[in-house]
Amino acid sequence: MKHCYIGCPIWTHPSWFGHIYPAKSRQINPLESYSRYFNSIEGNSSFYHLPEKATLHKWADSVPEHFRFSLKLPRTISHESKLDNCAGLLEQALEHFNVLGEKLGLVMLQLPASFSPAQLPSLQHFIEHFPSHFSLAVELRHLEFFAKGEAEIAVNRLFKMHHIDRVIMDTRGLFACAAEQYPAHESALIREVQAKKPRVPTHVIATAQRPIVRFVGQTDIAQTKPYYRPWLHKIKQWLDEGKHPTLFFHMPDNKDAPWLAQSFVEDFNQLYPQNALPNLSLVSHQKEQKDLF
């Protein structure tokens, strides 16, 4: 997509078969079907369990050459070791990720909210010893890293010095959502997701050449649009600057995430027709999908 990578946090859902995917059968490869629409995936499963090399080979063989996997480093590195004494774990993870070859996009390090500015030396040591031929993106959640004070200045300087992308988490739309306006089953899901997702300020900054945005919308795409509209202009700016942005679209129920991504692409193309991204061309929009299932 003209060096703009767009995707979701999942590549399969039961409701997609027989709809945007062919009917489910042993011959259908969900990842292959997903890659016909999207050129990237946010790989969260690697955070909990490092995929086997054979699995990664199958993934690579399922997608076209332009597709990129952005995978999270295991939580044993970020949450259990907290970046200390984890050289062996990192080496193992990268050895597995490297199976993807050119199809490996960003390697994402998601740090817990407890990882504070006091631990910046550990992060600096980790970054300084991280192999430069991998593209690293770091997600921070401690609020001091968003306070525009010394801690944020220091970490952004560190990222820029080593060409590390800072993950931008945009949950503004999610937390602006009034769960009580939805039916009981939907409101319960919204509250559950609001409890799990980080509520951090959205600081728009590109510390390297591959800025990444994890965007979490509301249940209703129309109500989500005002929250993603600023990204239409920022993505255009980054592309004009020669950067290669990545956007991953989340929703309270991620089965609807493809339609949120499609809405964004359609609005981008209407605003910038001379720089249009390939249309996703999903079978139906979100509301039609809800009526079907």
N, C-alpha and C positions, 0 to 999 in steps of 0.2 A: 504493500500500500504506500508506494512512494516513500519508503523509509519510515513510515508511520505504522507502528505495530499495534493492532487492536485485538482484544480477546476477552475471554471470560475466565472465571476461576474454576470452571468445570467444563469437561468436553462431552459429557453424556448425561442424559436424564430420561427416565422412562417415558415421559410425555412427548419427547422429541421424535420418537420412532413412529413411523407412519405419518409424520407431519412434516418437519423440516428434514428428517432423516428417512430413509426407506424403512419399510416394516422390519421389525427386529427378527433377525435370523442368525444362524451361525456364520453366514457368509458376510454379514455386515460388520465392518470395523468402525466403531463410533468415532475414534480419533481421526480416521481418514475422512469420514463424513464431516466432522467439525472443521477440518482443514480446508474444505471446499468453500467455507464462508470466511473463516478467520485466519490470520497469519501469525498468531501467537497464542500462548496459553499461560496462565499463571499457575504454576505447579506447586500446590500447597502440600500434596501428600508426602513429598520428600522431607518436609519439616518434621513429620511424625515417624517416617520410616524411609530409609535410604533405598531407592529402587535397585533391584539387581541389574547387573550389566546386560543380561539377556533381555530384560524388560525394556531397558533403554534402547537397545538395538531395535526391538520391535517398534517402539515409538518412532524412532528416526526413520524407519522404513515405511511408516504409515503416512508420512506427510511430504509435501513437495519441498524443493530445495530452498525456497524463500521463507519457509516457516521457521519460527523461533520459539524454543521452550525457555521460559524464565523460571528457574527452580530455586526454591528456598533451601538454604543450608539446614541440616538437621538441628533440632532443638538441643541435642546433646552438646552442640558447640555454643549456641547463643544463650540458652537458658540454664542448662546444667553446669557447663564449664564456665559460662560467662566470659568466654574468649581466653581464659587462662589455661595453659597446659593442654592445648587442643590441637597441636600440630599434626598428630597422627590422625585424629578424626577429620581434620580438614583435608589432609592428603587423600584419605580414603574417599571422602565425598567428591572431591574434584576429579579423582581417578574415574569414578563412576560417571559423573556428569560429562566428562570428556568423551565418552562413548558417542555422544550426540554430534560431535564434530562441529561443523559450521552451523548446525541447527540449534546449538546452545546459544541462547540470548544472554540475558542478565542472570548472574548468580546473586540471589537476594539473601541478605542477612537481616533477619527480623529480631531486634533486641527487645527485651521485656521492659515494661514501664519502670521496673526497679533498677534498670541500668542507668546510673546517674552520671553527672559530670565528674564525680570523683573517680569514675572508672575510665575516664578518657585515655589515660596512659595505656590501658589494656587495649582499647580500640585502636590507638595509634600503632601499637606494636603489631596487632593483628593485620592492619592495613599495610604496614611497611613490609611484612613478610608474606603478603598475599601475592600469588603469582600474577604478574602483570599481563599475561596473555588471556586471562579471564576478565570479564567485565563485571565488576562488583557494584551492587546497589545496596545501601544500608537504610533500614527503617528504624527510626528512633521513636520512643513513646514517652520518655520522661519529660514532664512539662517544662523543666528548665531549659531544654533544648529548643523550646519554642518561645522563650520569654524575651528574645531580642537583646539579651544581655551577653556577658562574657562567654558563657557556655555555648550559646548558639554561634556566636562569632568564631569561637575557637574551633568548633566541630565543622562549620562550613569552610573555614580556612583549610583544615585538614583534608576535607574531601576534595577541594579544588586543587590542592597541592599534589594529590595523588590520583587525580582524575577519577574520583569515585562519585557515582550518582547518589543523591539523597532521595529516597522514596518519599513521594508526596501522597499522604493519605487524606482524601477529601470525603469526610463523613457529614458534611454540613446538611445535605439534603436528608439523610437518614435521621439525624437528631432534630430536624425541624418538623419531622412527621409526627402528627398527633395520632397516636395509635388508636385512641377511642373512636375516631371517625370511621373505622373499618369494622367489618363483622368480627365476631369474637375470635374465630380461628385465625384470622389475619392479624388482629390486634395483638394476640398472644405471641405470634411469630415476630412481629415488629419489636415488641418489648424484649423478646429474647435476643434478637440481633443487636438492639441498642445496648443491651447489657454486656455483650461480648465485644463489640467493635470499639476501638480506641476513640475517645473524644478529644482530639488534639487540634490545635489551630492549623489551618491550611496555609502554609507559607510557600508561595510559588517561587521556586528557585531551581535553576539548572546549574549544578556544581560540576557537571561534566557534559559529555556529548550525547548521552542517552537518557534524558530525563524520563522518569516513570511516575505515572499517576495511578493510584488505586482509588477508583471513584465508586462510592456506595450511594445508590439512589433510594428513592421511596418505592412503595408498592405501585403507585400510579406514575406512569412515565410522564404524563402531561405536567404533573406537579413537580417532577424532577427536572424538567427542562431549564427553569431559571437557574438551577445550581450548576448545570454543565455548560451553559452558554458562555461564560468567561473562558472556558477551555477551548472553545472553537477558535478564538482569536489567539490564544497562547500557543496552541498547536501550530497554527499558521506561522506565527512568529518564529517558533523553534525550527520549523521546516525551512523557512527563509534563511535562517542562520546556519543551515547545514547540519542541524542536530537530527537525531533519530529517536523521536519520542515513542513511548509505549503507554497505552491506556488499557487498564483492565476494568471492566464494568461489573459491578456487584449489585444485587438487589436483595431485599429481605428473603425472598425465595429466588434463588439463583436460576431456577428453571426459566425465569422471565428475562434474565440478563441479556440474551442475544437480541431481544427486541429493543432494549435500552441502547445497546451498541449501534443497532441499525438506525435508531432515531438520531443519535449523535452524528453518524456518517451522513445521513440525509440532510441534516441541518448544516453541516460543514460544507457539503457540496452545493447547497443552495446559496450559501454565503460566499463561497469561493469557487465558482464553477471552473475557473481557469486552473485551479489546483486540486481538482476533484479527486477524492479517494474512491477506489472501487466500491460500488454499492454491494451491500451484503445480500440483498434480494431474498430475504426470508419469505416463506410462504404467506404468512399472515402477521398482523401486528398483535401486540400483547392482549388487547381486549377480545379480539376474535379467538385467540388461543384459549382464554379463560372460558369462553362460551362452549368450546369444543370439549373441554375436559371437565 
